[in-house]
Amino acid sequence: MQYNFSIPLKYKEGTFNVDEITDFNGKTLDMKRILDIDIFEYTVPVHDGEVRTYNEEARIYNVPANPVFTATYDRDGVIKHIELQRENKKDLAYINFHGYEHSKETIYKYSCYLGDWISEKILEHTEKIERLFIDYSGDVCFLVSIRTPEDVQKTIERTIAEFGKPYDDSSAEYYGYPDDSIEPDCETLRIMLDCTDTNFSGELFYFAINTIIEKIKENVLDKINKSDNFKLIVNEFD
C-alpha cells in the first residue's frame, strides 16, 4: 500500500505515472494517504503571481490500495493536472488553474455537463411531477428528488397526523428521499473548487451551483409532465 507521492510542479512535456517520475528539482505537490484508509490529501500549491489568504487542503476519496496517479505537463513542462486511474476511467485529482478566468471557464463547462446529465435523468421520469426538489450543500453535494401528486398527498396526510399541521413545502426532508433520487458524482467539481484561489472559490461555488440549476431549468421545465400544482424548490442544506 503506497502512502505518499511527491509530484513536481515542473517537469517535461507529456503524461507520466507519478511513481515513475525521477530526476526533478523545484517545488512539488505532496500527496499523502491519511493513515491506512482510502483518502489522500494535499495542500494545493501556490503558483507564481497568486495571492491567497491561505493554502487550501484538498482530499481525494475512495483511492485504491495501490493507486495509479498520472501527471500531465504542458509544452513548457508546467503541470496541467493530475488524474487517478479508477477501473476503466480517469478522475481528476488536481488541476493547475491560471487565475480567475481559467478557473471560471473550466468550472462553467463542467457545471454545464453536470446540469445536462441531471436533466437526462429527470427526463427519464414520465409520470406526472408535482414537486421537483434540488438540494445542495457547501461540501459540493447535489441531490434531485422527484415527487408525484400521490407522494405529496401522502406527505400532507402523514405530517398532519404526526404534527397536527401540513408539511413544510420548502424542504424535501418532509418527503424523505426516495431510492430513485438523482445524485450526480460531484467529486470532479469539488476538486476544481478546492484548486481555485481561495479569494474567489466561494464565488465560484455558487456560480457552479447556479449554472447547474439554470441548465436543469432550461432543459426540463418545458418537457416534463407537470401537475397543475407543480413547484420547483431549491434548497441549500448544511
N, C-alpha and C positions, 0 to 999 in steps of 0.2 A: 504494500500500500504506500503510494507516494504522498508525502506530506507538504512539499513546497516546491515552488518554481521561481527562479529569478529570470525575468524576461526583459531583454534590453529594449529601451525605447528607440534606439537607433542601431541598425544592423546593416543589412544589404537587401536589395530589391528581391521580392519573392515571398512565398509562403513556406513556413518551416514548422515541423514539430518542435515544440519549445524545449523538450528534453534533449534535442539533438543540436541546439544552438550552442556554439562554442566560440572561443576567441573573440570576445567583445569587451568593450570598455564603455564607461559612462553610466548614466542613470538607468535604473531598472524598475520594472513593476514587480513587486514581490508578492506572490500569491501563496497563501498558506492554508492548509487544511485545519479546521477547528477540531482539536483533539483527534478522535478517531471516527468522527461522524462524516456524513456526506455533504458537508458545507465547506466551501473555500471562501476566503475573504482577502481583500487587498485594499490598500489606500490608493485612491485614484490619483495618478501623478499630476503634478502641476507643471505645465509646459511654459516655455518662454513666452512672455507677453501676457500671461494670465495673472489676474489679481483676485485671489479667492479669500473669502472670510475665514474659511477653514478647509481642511482636506476631507473629502467625502470618503467614507468607508463603503465599499461595495461587497455584496455577497452573491455567491453562485450556489444554488441549491441542487440537490439530487445528483451530486457528482459521483461517478463510478469509483470503485476502489483503486483502479489503475487508469486514471483519466488520460485522454489524448487531447491536449490543447495544441492549437496551431496559431502562429502569429504571422500576420501579413504586413509587409513593408512596401512603401511606395518607391518610385524610381530614385528618390534621394535617400532611401534607406530609413525613412521615418515610419514608425509604426502606424498602421491604419486601424487594425482591430485584432482581437484575439477571439478564437472560437473554440468551443468544446464539442467534441465528437460524441453524439448520443445515438446509438443504434445506426439508423441509416440517414441521419441528418446532422447538421452542424448548427449549434446555437451560439448566439452572441454572448461573450463573456466580458468583453471590454471594447470600447470604441474611442478613438482619439478624435475629439471634436476640435475644430479650429475656430473657436469663437461662437458668438451668439447665432449668427445667421446659419452657419453649418449645422449647429445643434437643432435649430428650429426647423430647417428644411428636412432633415433626416427624421426627426420626430413626427413631423407632419405626414410624411409619406407612409411611415409605419402605422400611424394612427388611422389614416385612411384605409390601409389594408385591414386593420382590426375591425373598423366600422363596417367594411364590406363583408368580412367574414361573419360577423354577428348578424348582419342583415340577412344573409343567406339562410342562416339557421332559423331566424324568426319567420321568414317566408315559407319555411317547410311546414309551418302550422297552418292548417286550412280551416280549423274550427273558428267560430266566432270569438273575438277577443274583446273583453271589457276593460281589462287593465293591462298595461304594459309597463312594468317596473324596470328602471335602470338604477342600480345601486353601485356605488364605487367608494373606495377608501383611499386614504393618503398613502398606504403602502402598495398602491397600484394593484388593487383587486377590483374586478369588474364583474358584475352579475346581472343578468337579464332574466326576469321572471314573467311568464305569460299566464294570465288568469282569465277564464271563461266567465260568462254570466252566472253559470251554476256555481263556480268557485266563489264568486263574490257573494251570492246569496247564502251559501253555507257559512261563510265567514261572518256575515251580518248576524245570522242566527246564533252562531257559536259565541260571539262576543257579547251579544245581548244576554244570553244565558249565563255567561261567566261574570260579566262586569255590569250588567244592567243598562248597557248603552251600546250603540253600534260601534263598529270598528273605526279606528283612525285611518282614514284613507291616504295618509301621507307616507305610509311605510309598508313595504312588502312583508315585514316581520309579522304583521297581523294575519297574513295569509299562510305563512310558512313557505319555505322554498321547496317547490316540487322537484322530483327527481330529474325532470327534464329542463331544469333551469339551465340557461346558457352561460357558461363560464369560460371565456377565452383564456388562452395562455398569454399572460401579460409579462412574462419574465424578460423578454427582449426589450419591451418598453421600459420596464423597471431598470434594467442595466443602462439603457440610454440615458434615463433621467439621473441615475447615480453618477454618470460620467460627464454630465454637464457642469459648467461652472456654477458653484453654489450661489452666486449672486443672482442668477436667473433660473435656477432649477425649479423653484416654486411656481414661478410664472409659467414655465413650460409644462409643468404637470397639469395645470388647469387648461392650458392650451391644448394638450393632448386629449384630455377628457372631453372637452367641448368639441374637438374635431371628431372624435368617435361618435358622440351623441348626434351631432349635426349630420354625419354620414348616415346614421341609422334613420333619422327623421326623413332625410332626402330619399333613401332607398325603399322604405317600407310603409310610410304612413298612408300613401295613396294606393297601396296594393293589398294590405291585409284586410281580412274580413272583420270589420269593426262593428261593435254593437252601437245602439243609439246613445249609450251612456259611457262610451269609451273614454278612457283617460290615459295619457302618458305621464308617468310620475317619476321624476328624477330625484335621487336622494343620496347625499354623502353620509356615510356612516363611519363610526370610529373603529 
